[in-house]
Amino acid sequence: RIKSNEVINSMNLHLFTVTKEKYPLSYHCSELISSYLENKLKFCLNDEEKLYLILHINRLCIREECNQ
């Protein structure tokens, strides 16, 4: 998406809201990643992309038995 400058918008705002409330630590981690990308690449993630990050982070935490 960075290279093509494409915008993703699939109307998952409700899912994003529910997910960030249910998995606050994964959400916090996604915010840290988002900030890093913004600082280093001058690229802002939208909520849709943050949703995907939260889901993947949460999946990794479950697999690695992180304390969530």
C-alpha positions as CSV (number, residue, x, y, z in Angstrom):
1,R,0.0,0.0,0.0
2,I,2.9,2.4,0.7
3,K,4.3,1.9,-2.8
4,S,0.9,2.2,-4.6
5,N,-0.5,4.9,-2.3
6,E,-3.7,2.9,-2.2
7,V,-6.4,3.5,0.3
8,I,-8.1,0.6,2.1
9,N,-11.6,1.2,3.3
10,S,-13.9,-1.7,3.9
11,M,-16.2,-0.3,6.5
12,N,-14.8,-2.3,9.4
13,L,-14.9,0.6,11.8
14,H,-17.2,-1.3,14.2
15,L,-14.9,-4.3,14.2
16,F,-11.9,-2.1,14.9
17,T,-13.7,-0.5,17.8
18,V,-14.7,-3.9,19.3
19,T,-11.3,-5.4,18.7
20,K,-9.3,-2.6,20.3
21,E,-11.6,-2.7,23.4
22,K,-11.3,-6.5,23.7
23,Y,-7.5,-6.6,23.2
24,P,-6.1,-3.4,24.7
25,L,-2.5,-4.7,24.8
26,S,-2.5,-5.7,21.2
27,Y,-4.1,-2.4,20.3
28,H,-1.4,-0.5,22.3
29,C,1.3,-2.5,20.4
30,S,-0.4,-1.6,17.1
31,E,-0.2,2.0,18.0
32,L,3.5,1.8,18.8
33,I,4.1,0.2,15.4
34,S,1.9,2.8,13.7
35,S,3.9,5.6,15.4
36,Y,7.2,4.0,14.3
37,L,6.0,3.8,10.7
38,E,4.9,7.4,10.8
39,N,8.2,8.6,12.2
40,K,10.5,6.5,10.0
41,L,8.5,6.3,6.8
42,K,6.2,9.3,7.0
43,F,3.3,6.8,6.5
44,C,0.1,6.8,8.6
45,L,-1.8,3.6,9.1
46,N,-5.6,3.9,8.9
47,D,-7.9,2.1,11.3
48,E,-8.4,-0.8,8.9
49,E,-4.7,-1.5,8.9
50,K,-4.5,-1.1,12.6
51,L,-7.3,-3.7,12.9
52,Y,-5.2,-6.2,10.9
53,L,-2.2,-5.5,13.1
54,I,-4.2,-6.0,16.3
55,L,-5.5,-9.3,15.0
56,H,-2.0,-10.5,14.0
57,I,-0.4,-9.3,17.2
58,N,-3.1,-11.1,19.2
59,R,-2.6,-14.3,17.2
60,L,1.1,-14.2,17.9
61,C,0.6,-13.6,21.6
62,I,-1.7,-16.5,21.8
63,R,0.7,-18.7,19.9
64,E,3.7,-17.6,22.0
65,E,1.6,-17.6,25.2
66,C,2.3,-13.9,26.0
67,N,0.6,-12.5,29.1
68,Q,-2.4,-10.7,27.7
